[in-house]
Amino acid sequence: LIIGDSMWLDALNIISTIHPINYEVSQSGDCPPHDNINSINSESPNAIKRECSITNKKRFNQNLDKFDGVIIISRYDWFKPHHLSPYLNFLKENGVKNIIVFGGYYSLDTRIDRLINFYGNNIKSENIEKHIINSNSFSNDEFYQLQNEFGFQYVSIKDAACYNNDCKYYFKYEPFTIDKHHLSLNFTKLIAQNNKRKILDFLNK
């Protein structure tokens, strides 16, 4: 079962690079899993679509017996890693132990194709960094705290793409995103390659 907002396809692409899977998906744009989603979007509480509350109600009442595992992914800006706690509690209460959670990566304020048109094809890292809007919205520390509490497998997209805070914005001549935050196919392959053992551990349970 894949649980997520519009980033769900990134998780599928990452995992499918290692091994194809049969899956069901519970997704809705800008709709991460939470039992009271309107209470946490303090910046624009009215921006949450009514469908998101309906989707989350279904998520927190779902029979999970038929699934071998649960995959969780979200974009992190107003939604923070610790906001996953209610859903992780729900999984724990229902005996779900095989869980893999994907961390976040950078989001831009402008589409990557427009940045390339403005800066040129050889756009430099410092030019891209000027347009990052969520540098402080997620951290590995928060995910590791959740991991210690709930025991899931954690895939840090940031660790897979960064070394000593030097982060990749291109991989095999392709930008990391196809728009502002959804990952390009080549970039998901990079994440998969650097997390193959974790993904296989999840798939083999």
N, C-alpha and C positions, 0 to 999 in steps of 0.2 A: 504494500500500500504506500503510495507516494502522497504525502501531505505537504501542501505548500501554496504559495501565491503563484504569480506568473513565472517564477524561477524554477518551477517543478521540472521543466524540460531540461534545464542544466543538470539537475541531479540524474535524470534518466540518461542523458548523453554521457555523463561521467561514468556511471556504472556500466552502461552498455558497451563502453570501450573495453572493459575487462571481460564482461560476459553478458549476452542478451538475457533479458528477464521478461517474464509475464507479470503484468502489473495492473492494478486499478489505481486511479488517481482521484484525489479530492483537492481541487484547486479552484481558485478564483483570484483574479487580479487584485493586488493590494489587500489580500485577505490571508494573513498568517493565522495559525491556529491559536485561539484564545477563547475562553468561555464568557468573557465580557469585553469584547474588542473595542467598543465605543469608549470604555473607561480609560484606555491607555493612549489614545491618540489625542494628546493634550493640545497639539498644534492646530489640528483641524478636526475636532470630533464629529462634525457634520459631514466630513468627507467620506466616512465609511459607508459603503453602499449597503442598502438593506439586505441584499442577497448574501453579504458576508456574514451577517448575524445568523441567517438561515443555514448557510453552509456550516458555520461553526456549531450550531445546535445539532446538526446531523453528525458532525465529527465526534462530539462528546456523547453521542448515543449510539455509536456504531458498534455492531458486532464484529469483533476482530479475530474470531476463531479460525477463519479460513486463510488468514495471511501468515506467511512464513516470517515476515519481518515488516517493519515500518521505516520508511525513509522520510526525513523531515528537512525541508529547505525553505528559506525565506530571504527576502532582502531586508537588511538591517539599517534603518535610519530612525524613524519614530518608534518602530518595533525593535526592542532590544533583546539580546539573548535570554535574559532572565524572565522575559515574558513567556518563554516556552514552558515554564514550570507547571502551570495548570494542565497543559496537555500531557506533559511527561508524567505527571501524577495520575492522570486518567489511564495512561498506558500501564503504569505500574500497578494500579488497582485492578486492572483487567488481566494481569499476568503476562503482559507482553515484555519480553526480555531482549529480543533481537531487534535493536533499534540503531539506525545510523543517522547522525545529524551532520549536515553540512554547514560550515561557517560562512561568513560573508566575504565579499570583496568590494572593490571600489565602485561607486556610482558617479556619473558625470552630470554636470548641469546642462550640457549640450551634446547632441548626438555626435558620435565619433566621426561619421561621414562629413558633417559640417566642420568639425575641427580639422580634419584632413584637408578639406577644401580651403580652409583659412590659412593653416600653417604649412601645407604641402605634404606630400607623401612621406617625407622623411621627418615627420613630426617628432620632436624631442620629448623625453620624459618630463622635463621641467614644464613644457607647454601643457602636457596632459594634466600634470599635477595641479596646475592653476584652476582646473575645472572639476576637481574632485570635491564632492559635497558631503561625504560621510566618513571622513577619516577617523572621527572619534565615536562612531556609532556602534562599533563592535570591537571586541578584543578576545584573544585566545583565553585570557585569564577567566573571563566570565563563562566561556564554554567549558573550560576545565573544571570550574566549580560545579557546574551542572553535571558534568560527566562523573565527578566523584560522588555526587548525590544519587544519580539515577543509573549509572553504569552503562551508558550507551557507547557506541563506537563514534568517535569524533573525527571528521575530516576537515582539517583547516585548509581552506582554499588559499588563504594568505601565506601559510607556511610553504605550500606547494609552489607558489609563484614568487616568493620573496626570499632573498638571502641577505642577512644583515641590513634589513630595511631597504634594500635595493629591489624594488618590485618590477616584475615584467608587465609591460603594457602591450607587448607584441609577442607572438610566438609563431615561428615559421612564417614570418612576414605578414601575419594577420593580426589585427587589433584584438585586445582581450574581450571586447564587447561588440555586439552587432548593432547596438543602439546607444543607450546610456548605461546599462547595467547587465542586460542579459548576455551571457558568455558566448563567445564564438566557438564553433565546433573544434577548431584547433586548440583553443585554450582549454576546453574541457578535457581534451586528450592529455594535455600537460598535467592537469590535476589528477587524472586517472593514473597516469604513469607513476606519479610520485606518491600515490596512495593505494597501490595495487594490493598490498598485503591486507590492509584494513578492509578493503572492499571484498576481497575473497573471503576473509573471516566472516563478514556479514552474510555473504551469499551461501556459505557452506554450513551455516547453523540450521 
